[in-house]
Amino acid sequence: MKITSKKLLFLVLIFQLLSCNKSNEEKIVEKKQAKKIIAQSKIATVNDRTELTDNYSFPVDTILKVEILLTGNFHEDEVSQNADKKNWFGLFKTSEGYRLSETKIITKRVNDPILDENESDQTGWEVNTTINDTCIILIDKLPYLTERKITVIKIPETIAVDEKFNFSFSGINYTLFATGEKKKDGENLTSYLVYNYKLYLTANINGKKQIELIVAQPSFDDSMIQIIFAGDIDGDNKIDLIIDTSNHYNVSRPTLYLSKPCENGKIIKPIGMFTSVGC
């Protein structure tokens, strides 16, 4: 039986919404099925730039190879078993600004109030770092990351459909802009439903304008794309971003975009994401 992209999206949302009322075993099975459906998303190339066909999400975790992690409490399958054995770089907010520092992480098993059937069960994970400052994101150690103070820039948390934001960073002029469709949410005159949302980043480098699709979502469930951080994380004097690319209110998906690993004249590239589900 052929499954259309709209049906795939519908099935993913059904798996997410029903999972809160299932047994532990059923939730784990359904979540794996949802991930399999998401992995079927395909990227198309149109007019020499990365584009996305309607009703697909971008980026998807299957094309991102770098492990990303947050601190806090998570479900069993959201943190790898050997995470505390790896070397990590953490982006930290300190009293003097932002800093990238090498850090170890501390993991321990804790009760998962959503999935554990008994209070004595401990299938969840608690993740902390050996550095006391506020951790924004943890990145699996990469050869081009170094401990350093991070230059940041303040940009809007959300870029709505048909909006744009111009900014300059390290002498390069950038623009964030969004396209998509808006429909009124029933009789609520001030609320809109958003479809086929796409967020782009453009840069003017050496007199040449470049454009990059960085996020695409076909629809949203009481959620919106949020820009968490903007600054030079990898040390090449170009903008890097952390964006929550989730389209569902019960899913968090911070995604790391760096400029240094780009090839073929690209300006920014998603390299890793961390997906966690509230329930």
C-alpha positions as CSV (number, residue, x, y, z in Angstrom):
1,M,0.0,0.0,0.0
2,K,1.4,3.4,-1.0
3,I,1.6,5.9,1.9
4,T,1.5,9.6,0.9
5,S,3.5,12.2,2.8
6,K,0.4,13.6,4.4
7,K,-0.5,10.2,5.7
8,L,3.1,9.8,7.1
9,L,2.8,13.1,9.0
10,F,-0.7,12.1,10.3
11,L,0.7,8.8,11.6
12,V,3.6,10.5,13.3
13,L,1.3,12.8,15.2
14,I,-1.0,9.9,16.1
15,F,2.0,8.0,17.6
16,Q,3.1,11.0,19.6
17,L,-0.3,11.9,21.0
18,L,-1.4,8.3,21.9
19,S,1.9,7.5,23.5
20,C,1.0,9.2,26.8
21,N,-1.8,6.7,27.4
22,K,0.1,3.5,26.6
23,S,2.1,1.0,28.6
24,N,5.8,1.3,28.7
25,E,6.4,-1.4,26.1
26,E,3.8,-0.1,23.8
27,K,5.2,3.5,24.0
28,I,8.7,2.3,23.1
29,V,7.4,0.3,20.1
30,E,5.3,3.2,18.8
31,K,8.1,5.7,19.2
32,K,10.4,3.5,17.1
33,Q,7.7,3.2,14.4
34,A,7.3,7.0,14.4
35,K,11.1,7.5,14.0
36,K,11.0,5.0,11.1
37,I,8.3,7.0,9.4
38,I,10.2,10.3,9.9
39,A,13.3,8.7,8.4
40,Q,11.5,8.2,5.1
41,S,11.6,12.0,4.4
42,K,13.5,12.8,1.3
43,I,15.3,16.0,0.3
44,A,15.0,17.3,-3.3
45,T,17.2,19.7,-5.2
46,V,15.5,22.5,-7.0
47,N,17.2,25.4,-8.9
48,D,20.7,24.5,-7.6
49,R,19.9,24.9,-4.0
50,T,18.6,22.6,-1.3
51,E,14.8,22.8,-1.3
52,L,12.1,20.7,0.2
53,T,9.0,19.3,-1.4
54,D,5.8,20.2,0.4
55,N,4.7,18.0,3.4
56,Y,8.3,17.0,4.4
57,S,10.4,18.1,7.3
58,F,14.0,19.4,7.1
59,P,16.4,18.6,8.6
60,V,15.8,15.0,9.7
61,D,18.0,13.2,12.2
62,T,18.9,10.4,9.8
63,I,21.2,12.7,7.8
64,L,22.9,14.3,10.9
65,K,25.9,12.4,12.2
66,V,27.1,14.5,15.2
67,E,25.7,13.5,18.6
68,I,24.0,16.4,20.5
69,L,22.8,16.3,24.1
70,L,21.2,18.5,26.7
71,T,21.3,18.5,30.5
72,G,18.2,17.5,32.5
73,N,16.0,14.4,32.8
74,F,15.1,12.2,29.8
75,H,13.5,9.0,28.7
76,E,15.6,5.8,28.5
77,D,16.0,5.8,24.7
78,E,16.9,9.5,24.4
79,V,20.4,9.2,25.9
80,S,23.0,6.7,24.7
81,Q,24.2,4.1,27.2
82,N,27.9,5.2,26.9
83,A,27.3,9.0,26.8
84,D,29.3,9.6,30.0
85,K,32.3,7.8,28.4
86,K,32.6,10.4,25.6
87,N,34.4,13.7,25.5
88,W,32.1,16.6,25.1
89,F,32.2,20.3,24.3
90,G,29.6,22.4,26.1
91,L,28.3,25.8,25.2
92,F,27.9,27.5,28.6
93,K,26.4,30.8,29.7
94,T,28.7,32.3,32.3
95,S,28.7,35.4,34.4
96,E,31.0,36.9,31.8
97,G,29.1,35.8,28.7
98,Y,29.1,32.6,26.6
99,R,32.0,30.1,26.5
100,L,32.7,26.8,24.7
101,S,34.5,24.5,27.1
102,E,35.5,20.8,27.1
103,T,33.6,18.9,29.8
104,K,32.7,15.5,31.1
105,I,29.1,14.6,31.7
106,I,27.6,12.7,34.7
107,T,24.7,10.4,34.0
108,K,22.6,8.4,36.4
109,R,19.5,6.3,36.3
110,V,16.4,8.0,37.7
111,N,12.7,7.3,37.9
112,D,10.8,8.2,34.8
113,P,7.4,9.4,36.0
114,I,5.9,9.0,32.5
115,L,7.2,5.6,31.4
116,D,8.0,3.8,34.7
117,E,5.0,1.9,36.1
118,N,6.4,1.8,39.7
119,E,8.2,4.5,41.7
120,S,11.0,2.1,42.4
121,D,11.8,1.7,38.6
122,Q,14.6,3.7,37.2
123,T,14.6,3.6,33.4
124,G,15.1,7.4,32.9
125,W,18.4,9.4,32.7
126,E,19.6,12.4,34.5
127,V,22.4,14.3,32.7
128,N,24.7,16.9,34.3
129,T,28.1,18.3,33.4
130,T,31.2,18.8,35.6
131,I,30.9,22.5,35.0
132,N,28.5,24.4,37.1
133,D,27.6,27.2,34.6
134,T,24.3,27.0,32.6
135,C,24.7,24.5,29.7
136,I,23.0,25.5,26.5
137,I,24.0,22.4,24.5
138,L,26.5,19.6,24.5
139,I,28.3,18.6,21.4
140,D,30.2,15.3,20.8
141,K,33.9,16.4,20.6
142,L,34.9,17.6,17.1
143,P,38.5,18.3,16.0
144,Y,37.8,21.9,15.0
145,L,36.2,22.9,18.3
146,T,38.4,24.7,20.9
147,E,37.8,26.2,24.3
148,R,37.1,29.8,23.7
149,K,34.9,32.8,24.5
150,I,31.9,32.9,22.1
151,T,30.9,36.0,20.2
152,V,27.1,36.2,20.1
153,I,24.4,38.3,18.5
154,K,20.8,38.8,19.6
155,I,18.2,37.9,17.0
156,P,14.4,37.3,17.2
157,E,13.3,34.0,18.7
158,T,10.8,33.5,15.9
159,I,10.7,34.5,12.2
160,A,7.0,34.4,11.2
161,V,5.8,33.8,7.6
162,D,6.6,36.7,5.3
163,E,8.9,38.3,7.9
164,K,12.6,38.9,7.6
165,F,15.4,40.0,9.9
166,N,18.6,41.7,8.6
167,F,21.8,41.6,10.7
168,S,25.5,41.9,10.4
169,F,28.0,39.5,12.1
170,S,31.8,39.7,11.8
171,G,31.5,42.0,8.7
172,I,29.1,39.7,6.9
173,N,25.5,40.8,6.1
174,Y,22.9,38.1,6.8
175,T,19.1,37.9,6.4
176,L,16.7,35.4,8.0
177,F,13.4,35.1,6.2
178,A,10.4,32.8,6.2
179,T,7.8,31.7,3.7
180,G,4.7,29.6,4.1
181,E,0.9,29.7,4.3
182,K,-1.3,31.2,7.0
183,K,-4.9,30.3,7.7
184,K,-7.2,31.8,10.4
185,D,-7.7,29.4,13.4
186,G,-11.4,29.0,13.3
187,E,-13.3,32.1,14.7
188,N,-10.2,33.3,16.5
189,L,-9.3,36.5,14.6
190,T,-5.8,36.9,16.1
191,S,-4.6,33.3,15.7
192,Y,-3.3,31.6,12.6
193,L,-2.4,28.1,11.6
194,V,0.8,27.9,9.6
195,Y,1.5,25.4,6.8
196,N,4.5,24.7,4.5
197,Y,6.8,26.8,6.7
198,K,10.3,27.4,5.4
199,L,13.1,29.4,7.1
200,Y,16.0,30.6,5.0
201,L,19.4,32.2,5.8
202,T,21.1,34.4,3.2
203,A,24.6,35.8,3.3
204,N,26.5,38.4,1.2
205,I,30.0,37.1,1.0
206,N,32.6,38.8,-1.2
207,G,29.8,40.5,-3.2
208,K,28.0,37.2,-3.8
209,K,24.6,36.5,-2.4
210,Q,24.1,32.9,-1.1
211,I,20.9,31.4,0.2
212,E,20.3,28.3,2.4
213,L,17.2,26.5,3.5
214,I,17.7,25.8,7.2
215,V,14.2,24.6,8.4
216,A,11.1,23.3,6.8
217,Q,7.9,22.0,8.4
218,P,4.6,21.2,6.7
219,S,2.4,22.0,9.7
220,F,2.5,22.7,13.4
221,D,0.6,21.4,16.5
222,D,0.6,24.3,19.0
223,S,4.3,24.9,18.4
224,M,6.6,27.1,16.3
225,I,10.2,27.1,15.2
226,Q,12.4,28.8,17.8
227,I,15.9,30.2,17.4
228,I,17.7,29.4,20.7
229,F,21.2,30.8,20.0
230,A,23.2,32.8,17.4
231,G,26.9,33.3,17.5
232,D,30.3,31.9,16.4
233,I,30.6,28.5,18.0
234,D,33.2,26.9,15.7
235,G,35.6,29.9,15.6
236,D,35.5,30.9,11.9
237,N,34.0,34.3,12.3
238,K,30.7,33.2,10.6
239,I,27.3,32.8,12.2
240,D,26.3,29.5,13.8
241,L,22.8,28.7,15.1
242,I,20.9,26.5,17.5
243,I,17.3,26.2,16.5
244,D,14.4,24.1,18.0
245,T,13.1,22.6,14.8
246,S,10.2,20.7,16.4
247,N,6.7,21.2,15.0
248,H,4.9,19.6,18.0
249,Y,4.3,21.1,21.5
250,N,5.3,17.9,23.2
251,V,8.6,17.4,21.4
252,S,11.9,19.3,21.8
253,R,14.4,19.2,19.0
254,P,17.3,21.6,19.4
255,T,19.4,21.4,16.2
256,L,23.0,22.6,15.8
257,Y,24.0,24.5,12.6
258,L,27.7,25.3,12.0
259,S,29.4,27.1,9.2
260,K,32.9,25.5,9.4
261,P,31.9,22.0,8.1
262,C,30.2,23.5,5.0
263,E,31.3,22.5,1.5
264,N,30.7,23.8,-2.0
265,G,30.1,27.4,-1.0
266,K,27.3,26.7,1.5
267,I,27.0,29.2,4.4
268,I,25.6,27.0,7.2
269,K,24.9,23.3,7.7
270,P,22.9,21.2,10.3
271,I,25.2,18.7,11.9
272,G,23.2,17.3,14.8
273,M,20.0,17.3,16.7
274,F,18.7,16.0,20.1
275,T,15.0,14.9,20.2
276,S,13.2,14.4,23.4
277,V,9.5,13.8,24.1
278,G,7.6,15.3,27.1
279,C,5.4,12.2,27.5
